[in-house]
Amino acid sequence: MCGIVGFLTPTAAPKNAEYIGVMTDCLSHRGPDDRGEWISDDGRIALGHRRLSILDLSDNGKQPMQSASGRYTIVYNGEVYNFRELREELGPDYPFRGQSDTEVLLAAFEARGVEDAVKQFRGMFAFAVWDEKERCLWMARDRVGKKPLYYSHSANHFVFGSEIRALTKSPWVASDISREALALYLKFSYLPAPCSIYENVWKLRPGTLLSVKEESPLKLNESLYWDFSEVVADGGRNLLRFETEETAADQLEQLLSEAVRMRMISDVPLGAFLSGGIDSSTIVSLMQKESSRPVKTFSIGTHHSDYNEAQYAKQVARHLGTDHTELYITESEAQEVIPELPRIYDEPFADTSQIPTYLVSKLARKDVTVCLSGDGGDELFGGYNRYLFIDRYWKRLRWIPAFLRRALGAGLHGVSLSQWEKIMNVFAAVTPKGLLPALPAEKIHKVGSLLKSANGLDVQDVFFAKWPDVYDLIIGARPMDDESLLCEQPPEGLHLASQQMWVDMQTYLVDDILVKLDRATMAVGLEGRAPLLDQRIVEFAWSLPQSMKIRNGKGKYLLRKVLSRHVPEDLVDRPKMGFDLPIAQWLRQDLRQWAEDRLDSAVIRRQGILNVRRVERVWNEHLAGRVDRSGAIWNVLMFQEWLANNSP
């Protein structure tokens, strides 16, 4: 795992070497083992690389790396797991110097060109490669977005990097906050691609190839080398049929075993995160099956019984015979991480499990350099409870005629929040205490939004948005002209649960789950690998009938069948918990002073970004204890903490 940076400028400048040096060094946490820079002979192209050595630890794996002919120069972050097979296919003619996968990528470019070669790569990656012959810079990101890649451009400058901080170290990228992107962040708790927190800085989408032709002005062309829409459509047209469910489980286990085996290739110590849930237990089971020695596993726990999964992980580890390490953290240890979050996550990011993810990564890094995780199982095999909840809710809601729902919803929204508050205050004065719900005005608006929902996905948006009416929270923000940029509409004919999985695969998984894994592991110099997101497993999962994923009110049906072959069901068959923290309680107690400093009205007013009155009202509602507003407040706090650390 590594950090990559670079730029393309219209003319050579004396300071170009200085710029690439500063950009490269700001990603030292992603690659603590080595650094390298390359500037073209004409001084217009510069590439930088920070290396975390995983394969071929010698200088033969050093980057930036040039192909044998000198035509291609690459900086690359990630692992292509089928590099040995590709190397054999390329034959003995290419003069390989070492054993790294980077060199295989370059050989593939020489043999097939970038556009054809990238389709053969199986793994997680983000790379930039300069084609000297065609005077073209190529960039690509893996199929599901495991590795990040940001870019910014003007008519004559193009800048890219693994993290947004690298771009802002160049003189060509301004730190102007995008208020439209900020609205999306406050709504979702993360920034969905292609948006970033800054104007004119974009995330390259998963499965995408971007070319930048050296012309004046620069010519950019973006294309998909792997189309998720086609994968889903093909899966729907060609649903797999099996003689028995055991046959289906056999095929899934075979694919999983291969994916795990490929991700166990490493020249450095390797282990796995183990939560004791379905996904991580499946991965560890198959790792242990492949290994001749106990696999190193890591879990983190808390003494708060409502949020602790470590006990289950320990039971699974004991059954499988892994070399298990667990750490029970105190509340103060978890809280000490909070000031570090802007440095770790680079952009505003507010999934509260960011804290334990970082702490378990830090724990694992003491013993290993590579860790496998179970990320992706929920989105592929229907693991989230909300898939069933939204389906049931929408079935009831759609019995109301659409025209009537729209009319009622518009009527409830036609009265502003402040007007509803005045009306409800009158009712409160004459209503016995406890009969009116908390936040009645917001609940009325929420009901209005639900009534106006055109489909189940709209219902999901209403239920899980942290800030309703988010554009009233941000001064000067307006809805995006085309929110379909964030995600296409699901193909027709998909069950509502599959529609939700479709959306999650392109948004929540990419920009929350995988961002959390990448930044937390990279902050401590650890490589995270996710076998469940192997492209063959993704394609297999989307070819399964719905009944193979969700059955009898439970998700991951087929995945559970595979796991039951290795771990007794009673060790893992329990309600989905996840590792959470008592943030709501902390904000009212231990973290109250920190929160109030960040939510200070004078500070927010001076920044001129957020509506002070709305923030104050929600904060006071949370402190009063009648309702939990920690989700909304945490999003604002993480933005304020990030802003305090990233102000010009």
N, C-alpha and C positions, 0 to 999 in steps of 0.2 A: 504494500500500500504506500502511496506517495502523494506528493503535492506537485501540481504542474501549473506553470504560468507562461505567458508570452504575449507578444504584440507584433503588429505589422504597421509600419509607419511609412509615409510618403517619401521621406528623405532620411538619410543617415544624420544623426546628431551626436555630438560629443558625449551627451549625458545618457544616451541609450544604455550603455553598459552599467551605469549607475542605477538607472531605473530597474533593469531586469534583476540586478543584484538585490535591491531592496524588496522587490516583489517576491523573489524566490525565498529570501530569508524570513519573511513574515509567515511562511508556511512550514517553518522548521519543525513544529510539533507533528506534522503529518509525515515527516521523513527525517528522523533524528540521526540517521546513520551516515548520510552523505549529501552533498549538494553538487550541482553542475549547471553550467550555463553555456549557451551557444549563440553566437551572433553571426549572421550571414556575412559573406565577403563584402557586400555592398552596405552593410550596417542597417538594413531596413527591417530585417526579421530577427527577432530575439526569442529564445526559448529558455525556460528555467525549470529545474527539477530538484525536489527534495526527496531523498530515498529512504524508505524503510525496507531493509534487505530481507527478502523472504526466499527467493529462488536465486541460485548462483550468487553467492555472497561475495565473489571476487570482483575485481575491477571490470571483468567482462560483462557484468550486468549494469555498469554505470550508465547513467543518462545525463543529458540528451545523447542519443545513440544514432549513428548514421548507418544506412544500408551499405552493403558491400560495394555497390557502384557509386555511392555518394549522392544518389538522386534524392533519397528520402532521409529526413531527420525527424526523430520522434521524441516527444515527452509523453509519458504514459503512466496512468494511475490505475492499479487494479491487478487482476489475474485472469488470464485466459487459460482455462483448465484443460482444454484439449490441445495444448501446444505441442505435446509429444506426438500425437497422431498427425497433426498438421506438419510437423517437421519431417516425419516419415514420408508423407504424401509429396512434399516438396522435393524429395529425392536428395541424392548425395552431391549434386552439383553446386549448391549454395555453400560458400566458404564460411561456415559457422565458426565463430571464435570461442563461444562459451555455451552455457546450458540454460540461459534465461528465456522466458517466454517473449520478452521484448524483441529479441533478435529474430524469433520466429515470425512475429508480426511484420517486421521489416522485410523478411524474405518473402512473405505472402504478398506484400505490396509490390515487390519487384516482379513476382511471377504473375499476379492477377490484377494489379491495380487496386486502389483503395476501395472503390465502390463494390467490387466483387469479393475482395478479401474479407471485409468486415462481416459479411454474411456468414462466414465460416467460423467466426470467433464465438466460443461458448464460455461465458463467464461474466465477470463484473469488470467494467472498464470505462474510463474516460481518457481519450487521447487527443493529441494534436500532432499532426505530421505535415511537414513542409515538403512539397514536391518542387524541387529546383527546376526540373525540366519544364513543367507546366506553369511555374510561378503561381502556385496555388497552395493555400493553407487549408487542410482538411481537419475537421473535428468530428468526433463521434462519442456517443454515450450508450451504455449497454441497454439491453432490451427492456428491463423493468426499472432502471434508474437507481441502481445500487450505488453508483459513484457519481458525485456531483460535477457539474461543469457550468460556469457562468461566463457570459461574454457581454461586451459593450462595443458599439461601433458608431462612427460618424462617416462622413463622405470619404475621409482619407485615413482614419485610424481604426484599428481593430485590436481589442484587448481581451484576454481570457484568463481564467484561473480556476482552481479547484474550489476556492472560497472567495466570497465577495470582498473580503478585506484585501486580497492581493490586487484586485482591480483598482481599488481606491488609493493604492500606493503609487499608481501611475499618474502622470499629469493630465491624462485625457479623460478621466472619469470623475464627474462631479458627484458629491454626496447629497443630492437633492432627494428628499423622501417622497415616494409616490403615495399620495393620500388614498388613491383608489386601491393600491396594493395593501396599504395599512388597514383599510376597511375589511378586506378579505382576511387578513391575519386576525383581526379582532373578532371576526365572525367564526373562523375555523380553528384558531389557535396555531396556525402555521401558514406559510406563504405558498399558495399553489402555483406550480409552473404554468406558464412561462414567466410569471411575475417574480420580481425581487423587491426588496424594501426600497430600492433606489430607482429613480427615473432612468430610463435608457440602460439599465442593466437587466439582462435576461438569463433565465435558466434554459439550457438546451434540453429539449424534451427527451425522454427515454426512447430508444430505438431510432434515433435521428442521426443523420449525417449532414453536416454543414460544410459547405465549401466557400472559401473567400478568395476570389480571383483578384490578383494584383492588377487592378485597372484604376483609372481615375474617372469617376468615383469608384470605390471598391464595389465589387459585384458579389453579393451573397446569394447563395442558393441552398435551400433546406429541403431534405427529402427523407422519407422513412425507408430504412433498409429492413425493418421488421414492423409490420402493421398489426397492432393488437386487435383492431377492429376486424381484420381479416381472420385472425386466429379464432376469435369468438364466433364469427359468422361460419367459418369452416367447421368448428366444433359443433355448432347447432345443426348444420346440414348433415354432418356425419357422426351422429351420436354413437358412441361405442356400445356394443352389445356383448354380453358375456354369458357363457354357459351357466356359470354360478357366480355368486358373490365372492367365493374364495378365489376364483380365476381372476376377478377384477382386483382383489387384494394382492394376488401374486404379481400382477403386472405393475401395480403401484409400488410394491415393495422393491421390485427389480429396478424401477426407475429411481427410486429414492436411494437405494444402495449404491447405484452407479454415481449419482450426484454427490453422495457423501464421500465415496471413495476418491473421486476426482478432487474434492476439496480438502482431503487429508494429505495431499501432496505438498510438502513443505520442507525446506532446509533448516527450519528453526522450530522450537518447541510449539506444540499445538494442543488445544483443549476445546472446551465447549461451555457455553452458558446453559445452566439447567435450572428451570423454575419449578419443575415437577408437573407442568401442564402437558397437554397432548403433544404439542408441536416439538418442544425442546426434548421431551422424553423420547419421542420417536427418533429424532436425530441422534441423540446420545446412544440409544439402543443399537442403531445401525453402525455407529462409530465403534462401539465396543465389540460388535460382531466382526468388524474388519480388523480390529487391532489385536496384536499379540500381547499387549500389556494393558494395565488399567488406564483408561482414558482420564485425563485430568478434567474435572468438572468444577464449576464455580456457581455459587448462588449467594444471594444477599437477603438478609431477613431483618425484621424489626421486632422489638418487644411488644409492639401494639398488636394484639391478637387478631384484630379485624383486618389487618393489612399484611399478614405474614404468610408467605407461601414456602418459606425455607424448610419447614418441617416436612412438607410433601416432597420437595426436591431431595432431601436427605434420605427419605424412604426409597425413592426410585434409585438413587445412587447406590444405596446399600444392596438393593436387589440386583442391580446390574454389575456390581463390583467395581465401580469407578474409583479413582483417586480423588475424593471429593473435598473441596474447601468451601466453607461457608463463613460469612461474616455477619454478625448481628450489629447493626448500626444504631446509635442513639439518635434522638431527635436533634441534639446539638450538632452531631456530625453531619447529618443531612442538611441542616440549616446553614452550616458553614460553606456549603457548596454554592449557595445562591449567588453571592457576589461574583463567582467565577463563571456563571452561566453565559453572560454576553461574550466572554472570550471563547468559551467552548463552542457555542452554537452560532456565532458569527452574525446571524440575523435574528430578529425577534422570533422567539420560539417558546410556546407555552404549554406543551404537554408535560404535566407534572411528573410523569415517570422518567423525564430527562434526568432527574437527580439520582434515583437508584441505578439507572442505566450507566451513568458515569461512574458511580461508586463500584459497581460490579466489574466494569472494565478496568478500573484502577486496581482492583483486587486481582483479577486474572493476569494483568501485565507483570505482576511480580514473578510469575512462573512460566508464562507462555508468551509468544509473540503473535500467534494466530488463534482465533476463537470462532467456532461455529455456533450459529444461533438458529432458533426455530421460526424466525420471522417469515411471514407470508402464508402460514397455514390458515389463518382466519379468513383472509381475503379470497383464497383459492377454494376452500372447502366449507365455507359458510359457518364460521365459528362465532361470529358476533351475535349476541342476544338480540340486538336491535333489528337484525334481518327478519326475525320472526315477529317482533313487536310491531314494526312498521307495517308489515304485511297484514296483521290482524286489524290494526287501527284503520288502515286505508279501506279494507273491505267493509268496515262499518260506515265510514265517512261517505263512500261513494254511493250509498243507498239514497242519499239526499240528492235530488236533481241538480245538475251542474249549474243551471241558470239561477236556481234558488241559493245555492252555496255562494256563488259569486256575488249575488246581490246582498246577501247578509254580511259577507266578509267586507265588501266595500262600505256598507253602512257602518260597521264597527270601526273600520279604519278611517272613516270620514270624520270622526271625532278625534282630535289630537290627544296624545297622552296627557298633556297638562289639563285639557278640558275634562277628560275622564277622571283625573285625580280630583278635580274640584267637585265633580258630581259624586264620586265615591266618598269624599269627605263629608258631604251632606248626609249620605246614607249611614256613614260610620257614627255620626252624632246621634242617630236615633235607633241604631241597631245594637242589640246586646253584644258585649265583647266576645270575640271568638267565632261569631257567625260569618263574618266576612273573611275571605281568604287573604293571605298576604299578597301584596302587590296586585291588587285587583285591576288597576288600569292596564298594567303590562299583560296580565292574563287575558283581558278583553281583547287587546290587540293581537295576542298570540292566537286566540280563538278565531279572530278575523283572518289571520294569515292561513290558518289551517283550513278554514272554509273556502278560501280562494285557491287552495292547492289544486293543480290540474292533474296531479298523479302522485304516486307514493314517494317519489324522490323529492317532490316539493314538501311533502309531509316530513320527511327525514330532515330536510334543511331547517324547517321551522322548529322541530323538536330539539335539535342539537346545536343550533346557533347559540354561541355564548352571549352575543349582544343582539337582541332584536332591534330593528330600526337603526342599524349600525351607522348609516350615513348621517343620522342626526347627531352622532357622537363625535364625528370628525369634522372640523371646520374646513369648509371648501371642498369636501369630497363629493364625488358624484358616482353613481353606478357605472361600471365599465360599459362601454358602448356595446360590447359583445362578450357576455360571460361564457358563451360557448367556446371561447378560446381555452377555457380551463378544462373542458371535457366535452366530447361529442355526446350526442344523445345515444342511449343504448340501442342496439338492433331490435327491431320489432320481434315479438314472440317470446321474449325472455320473461321468465317468472320474476316477480318483483324482488325477491331475495337475490336473484342473479343480476338484476339491474343494479342493486346496491353494491354487489361485489364488483360489477363492471366499473362503477364510479370510483369505488375505493381503490381498485387496482391502479387507476390513473391519477388519483389525487391523494387520499389519505395515506396509502401505502408509500407512495413515492416521496411525498413532501413532509410527512410526519414520521412514520415508522422507520423508514430508511435513513432519513436525515438524522434522527435520534441515534441510530446505530452507528452511522458513519462518523458524526462529530464526536460522540462520546468515546468511541474506540480510538479515533485518530488523535484526540486530545492527550492520550497517554501512550501513543506509539504502538497501538495494537491493531491488527488486521481482523475485521469481522467478516465472516462468510456465511451466506444464507442458502443452504442446499435446496430448501423447498421452492426457491425462486429460480431454479434451473429452468431454462426455456422448455425442455421436454416435459417437465412436470407441469408447467403452466399450460402448455398445449394439451396435455393429457387431461388436466382438471377441467378445462373448458370443453372437453368432448364427453364428459360424464353426464348421465341423466341427473336431474335435480335430486332424485331419490337416493342417489349415491353420496350426496353431500349432506342433505338435511332430511332427517326422518324422525318421526315421533317426538317432535319438539326439540331435537338435538342436532347440532351441526357436526361436521367432520366425520360422518358415518364411516366412510371407507378408510379414512386415516386412522380412526379408532380400531378398525378391524386389523390393520397392520400392526399397530402398537400392541394389541392384545396378544399377539404371538410372542412378545418379548417381556411384557410387564403385566402383572395381574390387573384386571380392570378396577378392582377396589382401591388401587393406589392412585389412580388418575381420574376416576369417574366421580367428579364433584362439580358444583357450580363454578363457572368461570369467575376468577377473582382478579388476577393480575396483581402486580405490585403497585400499591397506591400509598399515598401519604396523607396524613390528616391535615391537609392544607387549610381547610376551613377553620379548624380549631387553632392552628398556629397563627393565622392572620388576626384572630381575636385576642391572642395571648402573646406568645414569644416573639412573633414577627410584627406585632402591631406598630411598634415605633419605626421599624424599617419601612413598613408599608406607608405609614403616614408621612414620612420624609419624602417618599417617592410620589405621593399623591397630594403634596402640598399645593394648595390652590394658587399661591403666588407663582410657584414654579411652572405649573401647567398653563397658567394664564400668560406667562412670559414666553413660553414655547410657542403658543398660538396654534396648536394642533388639535387638542381635544377640548370638548365642551365641558368646562369646569363644573357646571351645575349637575350635569348627568353623572359625572364621575363621583362627585360628592354624595349625591343621592344614593347611588348604588353602594358606596362604601358604608354609609350610615345604616342602610338597610341590613348589610351584612353584620355590622357591629351590634345591631339591636338583637340579633340572634333569632328572629322570627323566620328567617329564610336564609338558605345558603346561596350567597352570590359569589362564592370563592372562584368559580370558573371565569366569570366575567372580570372580576378584579385581578385575578392572576394574569390574564392576558394583558391588561393595562400595566400591571406592575412589571412584567417582563419587557414590555416595550419601553417603559420609563427607565428601567435599569439598563437596557441596551442603549437608549438614547444618551444617558448620562456617561456611558463609556465610549460613545462614538460621535459626540458632538464635535463639529469642526473646531 
